[in-house]
Amino acid sequence: MKKKQSNLKKDFSKFLKDYNVLGMAIGVVIGGAVGKLVSSLVNDLIMPLLDLVTPAGNWREIAWSVGAAEFRIGNFIGVFVDFLIIAFVIYLVVKKILKLEELPGKKKIKIPKI
């Protein structure tokens, strides 16, 4: 049983290292935090500015009803704005990382293909 546990531990450790699971987990956690931060930016700073210039006030509550169905157009637009901002932030981060990789004298690391 002890040898089986040792192999399992070694195999699991190899799996974590080979597939960079820890890095992916950290990325997911940071991505969730960035999503919350961007949602707060949109909801608390950008949208109130838009509320000032829209005649209806809180435009996130704009809805279109057809029979029993309600299409929450304002909420969709708000989520879409969140997405655009998150995508833009990710673009800027990736662009910066790629620029850092091009620094002269920096040793390039070959990443194995899976």
C-alpha positions as CSV (number, residue, x, y, z in Angstrom):
1,M,0.0,0.0,0.0
2,K,2.9,2.4,0.8
3,K,4.5,1.9,-2.6
4,K,1.1,2.4,-4.3
5,Q,0.6,5.7,-2.4
6,S,4.1,6.8,-3.3
7,N,3.5,6.1,-7.1
8,L,0.2,7.9,-6.9
9,K,1.8,10.9,-5.2
10,K,4.6,11.0,-7.8
11,D,2.2,10.6,-10.7
12,F,0.0,13.4,-9.4
13,S,2.9,15.7,-8.8
14,K,4.1,14.9,-12.4
15,F,0.6,15.7,-13.7
16,L,0.6,19.0,-11.9
17,K,4.0,20.0,-13.3
18,D,3.5,18.7,-16.8
19,Y,0.2,20.4,-17.4
20,N,0.8,23.5,-15.3
21,V,-2.4,23.0,-13.4
22,L,-1.3,25.3,-10.6
23,G,-0.7,28.2,-13.0
24,M,-4.1,27.6,-14.6
25,A,-5.8,27.6,-11.2
26,I,-4.1,30.8,-10.3
27,G,-5.2,32.3,-13.6
28,V,-8.8,31.3,-13.0
29,V,-8.8,32.8,-9.5
30,I,-7.2,36.1,-10.8
31,G,-9.6,36.1,-13.8
32,G,-12.6,35.9,-11.4
33,A,-11.2,38.8,-9.4
34,V,-10.5,40.9,-12.5
35,G,-14.1,40.1,-13.6
36,K,-15.5,41.4,-10.3
37,L,-13.2,44.5,-10.5
38,V,-14.3,45.3,-14.1
39,S,-18.0,44.7,-13.2
40,S,-17.6,47.2,-10.3
41,L,-15.9,49.7,-12.7
42,V,-18.7,49.4,-15.1
43,N,-21.6,49.4,-12.6
44,D,-20.2,52.0,-10.2
45,L,-18.3,54.4,-12.4
46,I,-19.2,54.1,-16.1
47,M,-22.9,53.4,-16.0
48,P,-23.7,56.3,-13.6
49,L,-22.2,58.6,-16.2
50,L,-24.4,57.0,-18.9
51,D,-27.4,57.4,-16.6
52,L,-26.8,61.1,-16.6
53,V,-27.1,61.4,-20.3
54,T,-30.0,58.9,-20.9
55,P,-33.4,60.3,-20.5
56,A,-34.9,57.2,-18.9
57,G,-32.5,57.2,-15.9
58,N,-31.5,53.6,-15.0
59,W,-31.2,52.1,-18.5
60,R,-30.1,48.7,-17.2
61,E,-33.8,48.1,-16.3
62,I,-35.0,48.8,-19.9
63,A,-37.0,45.8,-21.0
64,W,-39.2,44.8,-23.9
65,S,-42.2,42.7,-23.2
66,V,-44.0,40.4,-25.6
67,G,-46.8,38.5,-24.0
68,A,-45.3,36.7,-21.0
69,A,-41.7,37.0,-22.3
70,E,-39.5,39.9,-21.1
71,F,-36.4,40.8,-23.0
72,R,-34.1,42.7,-20.6
73,I,-32.2,44.7,-23.2
74,G,-30.6,47.1,-20.7
75,N,-29.1,44.3,-18.7
76,F,-27.7,42.6,-21.9
77,I,-26.1,45.9,-23.0
78,G,-24.5,46.2,-19.5
79,V,-23.1,42.7,-19.6
80,F,-21.8,43.4,-23.2
81,V,-20.0,46.5,-22.0
82,D,-18.5,44.4,-19.1
83,F,-17.3,41.8,-21.7
84,L,-15.7,44.5,-24.0
85,I,-13.8,46.0,-21.1
86,I,-12.6,42.6,-19.9
87,A,-11.5,41.7,-23.4
88,F,-9.7,45.0,-23.7
89,V,-7.8,44.5,-20.4
90,I,-6.8,41.0,-21.4
91,Y,-5.6,42.3,-24.8
92,L,-3.4,44.9,-23.0
93,V,-2.0,42.3,-20.6
94,V,-1.2,39.8,-23.3
95,K,0.4,42.6,-25.5
96,K,2.6,43.6,-22.6
97,I,3.6,40.0,-21.9
98,L,4.5,39.5,-25.5
99,K,6.5,42.7,-25.6
100,L,8.5,41.5,-22.5
101,E,9.3,38.3,-24.3
102,E,10.9,40.3,-27.1
103,L,13.4,42.0,-24.8
104,P,17.0,41.8,-26.1
105,G,19.3,39.4,-24.3
106,K,16.4,37.5,-22.8
107,K,16.8,33.8,-22.9
108,K,13.9,32.1,-24.7
109,I,12.4,29.1,-23.1
110,K,11.0,26.3,-25.4
111,I,7.6,25.3,-24.3
112,P,6.8,21.6,-25.1
113,K,3.7,21.0,-27.1
114,I,1.1,18.8,-25.6
